[in-house]
Amino acid sequence: MKDNVNIGLIGFGTIGSGVVETFNQNFDLINDKVKKDVKLKRVVDLDITTDRGVKVDPEVLSTDVNDILEDPEIDIVIELMGGYQPALKFILKALNNGKHVVTANKALLAKHWEEIIAAARENNVRICFEASVGGGIPLLQPLNESLAANNVKEIYGIINGTANYILTKMTEEGREFEDVLKEAQEKGYAEADPTFDIEGHDTAQKLIILTILGFGIYVKQERFHVEGITKVTPDDILFAKEELGCCIKLLAISKLVDGELEVRVHPTIVPEDHLLSSVNGVFNGAYLVGDIVGPVMMYGQGAGMMPTASAVVGDCIDIIQNMTKPVAYGPEKSKVKTVKAMEDVRSKYYLRLTTIDQPGVLHTISGILSDYSISLESVNQKQTAKGEPVPIFMVTHGALEKHMTAAVERINKLDFVRGETVFIRLL
Amino acid sequence: MKDNVNIGLIGFGTIGSGVVETFNQNFDLINDKVKKDVKLKRVVDLDITTDRGVKVDPEVLSTDVNDILEDPEIDIVIELMGGYQPALKFILKALNNGKHVVTANKALLAKHWEEIIAAARENNVRICFEASVGGGIPLLQPLNESLAANNVKEIYGIINGTANYILTKMTEEGREFEDVLKEAQEKGYAEADPTFDIEGHDTAQKLIILTILGFGIYVKQERFHVEGITKVTPDDILFAKEELGCCIKLLAISKLVDGELEVRVHPTIVPEDHLLSSVNGVFNGAYLVGDIVGPVMMYGQGAGMMPTASAVVGDCIDIIQNMTKPVAYGPEKSKVKTVKAMEDVRSKYYLRLTTIDQPGVLHTISGILSDYSISLESVNQKQTAKGEPVPIFMVTHGALEKHMTAAVERINKLDFVRGETVFIRLL
């Protein structure tokens, strides 16, 4: 291989600035490591005048993406513009022009996986995307390489910093969801429109990528259950803590049992002695179980300018060291026979419902649950002022999702039940 | 590269059997991944008759190590016999015969690093040793590759399962060290002679390897402070928990501040909200801080037949995918200017001392501490039956190690002080 490597960066936003800053700060380290002359040759953005607070040679800047895509001297293209288009077009063009690609674009990978990977394979170039899941955490490379001797059995990820920050604050301070969300927005930990993070879509996109690398199967988001954290209340968190010794986390779950793969995103009640329960604030953690290694966890900052830049530049270094590496993205032959429908997933459940305090309430509710073969492990009724609706907390033994949803639908229709019954699955 | 890869395994003990079992179980997975025909061609051990409980073709077995070392068809040699000799001789011969090497032999690497690496470099072959630190945890490869864009600033490792198991049991059950050690020995978590684990030597050897990969400097064990867990009592653990909200862990620490590297192994008081405090039982965890990525942690089983085999086979796969990878072991140009002497390390300290209950005791002790510029953050005196010696617990502000050791030496000589004063550093 030639002794100099040229890199082109598309997208000079927050992460892009972090990448420029990383090359500025650790230029010698990177060059010594790969024993090449590595150069960030071109940075392209529509806006090349705003000061990003990082040093950049004005001659490197351009508004024309073809200064990267059509430059035969550029070996690696970093795509950090985000979104579907024109990012997809640019990535495909880069791959088709024989350039390796590094991207943090989880949305794009989750939606256009097959097309992108096909282009990389056809052109015998690599696409790396460590930054797309878990920000700076070494996660995809270890999963794909260090753990390569393993059939992955289970993946549990806390991979959205916004949702985890909100749940952590609610837990530590006993505050309501809306209240903490507002604070998170003020602090810049949540977007003005937080839907994507709090409804689990971001987590789902990342889970798609983890599932490909872990289980060798591409499961589109339409095919699995995705549920956010907006219905979780301080009461739920308090009950989980005091009665169950647990906390509530938004988990991305991918789990293979007898050839059947469960893929799902939802708030989950996690025991406090499980390491995932210690992943707090904006931090991310991914807990994997391999058939040889057993459980492992990787932890770190799942977002942010510099952590994400660390992963992007790490990918560049990996590519420079191995431009001819066989391109494997997860196991080549998947052990997955079917993707299990959510209704067939079996869990233990926590239920919170609100009723008028009158005789026979518990009898009726437990009767409905019993109709669906759902048996109760515990029931707690909260004291309230006379005449006010009463919250009831229940924990069930293992039950099928379809039974639980059918039972809850009937329970919600009872005339003494107020509001919507919430259920949260136990890990 | 040729399409078939032959592997020779030296050492058919516990880990060796795990490696054979991994190849048996996941043969297809491994071959599909690397797109080669990978074969465990030869397994050498002095004892090839004892049944290890794993399936192995008798024709593969041999008692002659040259069936591996001198076989030109063998590409990768796995060394799992342990110890210094003849392991060193065999590894050097393998490297000199142009074979790549995979080993879990931390003792050997820690002692003969320069010689081994020089041989690998001269022969343009690779030596991989993921299994030598943290068993199956993806740790060395992420440190060396995924995090390659970072200058490592700090490494904190819980990397000895035996010591961690003992401290965890002492914490959870309030039991004495000796008592838990005995149980650990009965359960097979501690050796008949546990010195190596409980006195920190095993941790120290692993820290040497982490320090090379993290900071690009080889610091021999004689050059740093290594202290085990034998002096830790349930009283210390209880005080740490109740008064400080902390737990006690045996930490391997390597930390670079202004070009000065601190390298040390000792029991450490760790805040309960630090992720390392959740690394319990026989599990290991390594907490790293990079200048770009910030903090990350890797967690998993640090020992055992299958977890360690996972790392060994993962290394084989890595080598097969990249036989020509530039051989970098940590940063090529170290940022370390000097290795700090232990006496110059500054810590906050917890002290436990036992005195006769008489007037002026605290005054005298605090006077001695004050002579060495050590100021107290808190003092607790435990109630005891009249006439019995009184334990006193103290927490200091930051102080130099040399001042603390000098002060404790004087305190131990006071006629009202009983037994040895114990001090434990705070993280």
Interface residues (C-beta under 8 A of the other chain):
Chain A: G18 T22 Q25 N26 D28 L29 I30 D32 K33 V34 K35 E130 G136 I137 P138 Q141 P142 E145 S146 L147 A148 A149 N150 N151 D273 L275 S278 V279 N280 G290 D291 I292 V293 G294 P295 V296 M297 M298 Y299 G300 Q301 G304 M306 P307 A309 S310 A311 V313 G314 C316 I317 D318 Q321 N322 K325 P326 A328 P331 E332 K333
Chain B: G18 T22 Q25 N26 D28 L29 I30 D32 K33 V34 K35 E130 G136 I137 P138 Q141 P142 E145 S146 L147 A148 A149 N150 N151 D273 L275 S278 V279 N280 G290 D291 I292 V293 G294 P295 V296 M297 M298 Y299 G300 Q301 G304 M306 P307 A309 S310 A311 V313 G314 C316 I317 D318 Q321 N322 K325 P326 A328 P331 E332 K333
